[in-house]
Amino acid sequence: MIVYRPMTINDYEAAYDLWIVCGNGLNNKDDSREGIEKYLKRNPNMSYVAVLDGEIVGVILCGHDGRRGIIQHACVSPGYRRMGIGKKLVDIALEALKKEGINKVLLVAFKKNEGGNEFWESQGFTLREDLNYRNKALAEMIRIDPEYLKQ
Ligand SMILES: CC(C)(COP(=O)(O)OP(=O)(O)OC[C@H]1O[C@@H](n2cnc3c(N)ncnc32)[C@H](O)[C@@H]1OP(=O)(O)O)[C@@H](O)C(=O)NCCC(=O)NCCS
C-alpha cells in the first residue's frame, strides 16, 4: 500500500535522486540539502512523499507566500506512473494550501515537458497565455537541466 506523508529533510537524498531521474529542473543552491531544509521549515507539512515498501516513489514540494500557493518538483518514479500517485500528491498539497486559507496556486513547467503539461492540464491547471514569466537571479546558481532541455 502506498503511504502519503509529509516530507522531512531525512527524505532529501531519496527525493533528490528521484528529481534527477524524473528530469525536474534543479539548481545547486535551492535544491541543495540546506536549500530544501530551509524550504521545508518555511512551509511545514505542505510537501509530501509517496512511500511504497519503504521506497519513495513520488514527491511534491508545496509552499505559499501568504497569498499564492506554489507547487514545485512534483514527480513520480517512472515505474509507478499512471497509477494516480501524481494526482494524489497534488490533491494532498492543494488541501494543505486550502487549510492555510490560500485561494490560488501556480506552477511552472518547461514547455518541452509534454507529459508534465498534460498532467497539469488534467488536474485543472490552466495555461495563462496573457502573462510573461519573468525571473531575476539574486545569486549565482548552477542549473541542473533535465536531459530533454539539452536536445
Ligand atoms: C507528471 C507526473 C508527476 C504524473 O504522475 P503520475 O503519477 O503518472 O500521474 P497520475 O497517474 O496521477 O495521472 C493523472 C492523470 O494525468 C494525466 N497524465 C499523467 N501523465 C500523463 C502523460 N505523460 N501524458 C498525458 N497525460 C498524463 C492523465 O490524464 C492521467 O489520468 P489517466 O492515467 O487516468 O489517463 C509524472 O509523469 C512525472 O513524474 N513526470 C516527470 C516529472 C514531471 O514532469 N513533473 C512535472 C514537472 S512540472
The ligand as an SDF file (V2000), in Angstrom:
LIG
                    3D

 48 50  0  0  0  0  0  0  0  0999 V2000
    3.8470   14.3240  -14.2980 C   0  0  0  0  0  0  0  0  0  0  0  0
    3.8650   13.1670  -13.3120 C   0  0  0  0  0  0  0  0  0  0  0  0
    4.1760   13.7110  -11.8960 C   0  0  0  0  0  0  0  0  0  0  0  0
    2.4870   12.4910  -13.3080 C   0  0  0  0  0  0  0  0  0  0  0  0
    2.4880   11.4880  -12.3060 O   0  0  0  0  0  0  0  0  0  0  0  0
    1.5350   10.2080  -12.4130 P   0  0  0  0  0  0  0  0  0  0  0  0
    1.5140    9.5540  -11.0830 O   0  0  0  0  0  0  0  0  0  0  0  0
    1.9550    9.3600  -13.5560 O   0  0  0  0  0  0  0  0  0  0  0  0
    0.1300   10.8710  -12.7460 O   0  0  0  0  0  0  0  0  0  0  0  0
   -1.3060   10.2540  -12.4850 P   0  0  0  0  0  0  0  0  0  0  0  0
   -1.2600    8.7680  -12.6020 O   0  0  0  0  0  0  0  0  0  0  0  0
   -1.8700   10.7880  -11.2120 O   0  0  0  0  0  0  0  0  0  0  0  0
   -2.1070   10.8480  -13.7360 O   0  0  0  0  0  0  0  0  0  0  0  0
   -3.3400   11.5240  -13.6010 C   0  0  0  0  0  0  0  0  0  0  0  0
   -3.7860   11.9470  -14.9730 C   0  0  0  0  0  0  0  0  0  0  0  0
   -2.8630   12.8950  -15.5360 O   0  0  0  0  0  0  0  0  0  0  0  0
   -2.7460   12.7040  -16.9460 C   0  0  0  0  0  0  0  0  0  0  0  0
   -1.3780   12.3190  -17.2640 N   0  0  0  0  0  0  0  0  0  0  0  0
   -0.4120   11.8900  -16.4160 C   0  0  0  0  0  0  0  0  0  0  0  0
    0.7460   11.6760  -17.0760 N   0  0  0  0  0  0  0  0  0  0  0  0
    0.4930   11.9420  -18.3680 C   0  0  0  0  0  0  0  0  0  0  0  0
    1.2950   11.8840  -19.5420 C   0  0  0  0  0  0  0  0  0  0  0  0
    2.5990   11.5200  -19.5020 N   0  0  0  0  0  0  0  0  0  0  0  0
    0.7180   12.2200  -20.7270 N   0  0  0  0  0  0  0  0  0  0  0  0
   -0.5720   12.5980  -20.7920 C   0  0  0  0  0  0  0  0  0  0  0  0
   -1.3880   12.6850  -19.6940 N   0  0  0  0  0  0  0  0  0  0  0  0
   -0.8480   12.3530  -18.4990 C   0  0  0  0  0  0  0  0  0  0  0  0
   -3.7600   11.6070  -17.3060 C   0  0  0  0  0  0  0  0  0  0  0  0
   -4.9960   12.2290  -17.5710 O   0  0  0  0  0  0  0  0  0  0  0  0
   -3.8380   10.8330  -16.0010 C   0  0  0  0  0  0  0  0  0  0  0  0
   -5.0310   10.1110  -15.8630 O   0  0  0  0  0  0  0  0  0  0  0  0
   -5.1460    8.6370  -16.5410 P   0  0  0  0  0  0  0  0  0  0  0  0
   -3.9090    7.8620  -16.1780 O   0  0  0  0  0  0  0  0  0  0  0  0
   -6.3920    8.0950  -15.9130 O   0  0  0  0  0  0  0  0  0  0  0  0
   -5.2450    8.8720  -18.0110 O   0  0  0  0  0  0  0  0  0  0  0  0
    4.9200   12.0940  -13.7260 C   0  0  0  0  0  0  0  0  0  0  0  0
    4.6930   11.7230  -15.0750 O   0  0  0  0  0  0  0  0  0  0  0  0
    6.3350   12.5780  -13.6300 C   0  0  0  0  0  0  0  0  0  0  0  0
    6.9700   12.4490  -12.5790 O   0  0  0  0  0  0  0  0  0  0  0  0
    6.8850   13.1430  -14.7160 N   0  0  0  0  0  0  0  0  0  0  0  0
    8.2620   13.6530  -14.7240 C   0  0  0  0  0  0  0  0  0  0  0  0
    8.3900   14.8610  -13.8440 C   0  0  0  0  0  0  0  0  0  0  0  0
    7.4730   15.9630  -14.2930 C   0  0  0  0  0  0  0  0  0  0  0  0
    7.2670   16.2000  -15.4710 O   0  0  0  0  0  0  0  0  0  0  0  0
    6.9140   16.6550  -13.2900 N   0  0  0  0  0  0  0  0  0  0  0  0
    6.1300   17.8390  -13.5340 C   0  0  0  0  0  0  0  0  0  0  0  0
    7.1070   18.9470  -13.6580 C   0  0  0  0  0  0  0  0  0  0  0  0
    6.3770   20.4820  -13.8350 S   0  0  0  0  0  0  0  0  0  0  0  0
  1  2  1  0
  2  3  1  0
  2  4  1  0
  2 36  1  0
  4  5  1  0
  5  6  1  0
  6  7  2  0
  6  8  1  0
  6  9  1  0
  9 10  1  0
 10 11  2  0
 10 12  1  0
 10 13  1  0
 13 14  1  0
 14 15  1  0
 15 16  1  0
 15 30  1  0
 16 17  1  0
 17 18  1  0
 17 28  1  0
 18 19  1  0
 18 27  1  0
 19 20  2  0
 20 21  1  0
 21 22  1  0
 21 27  2  0
 22 23  1  0
 22 24  2  0
 24 25  1  0
 25 26  2  0
 26 27  1  0
 28 29  1  0
 28 30  1  0
 30 31  1  0
 31 32  1  0
 32 33  2  0
 32 34  1  0
 32 35  1  0
 36 37  1  0
 36 38  1  0
 38 39  2  0
 38 40  1  0
 40 41  1  0
 41 42  1  0
 42 43  1  0
 43 44  2  0
 43 45  1  0
 45 46  1  0
 46 47  1  0
 47 48  1  0
M  END
$$$$
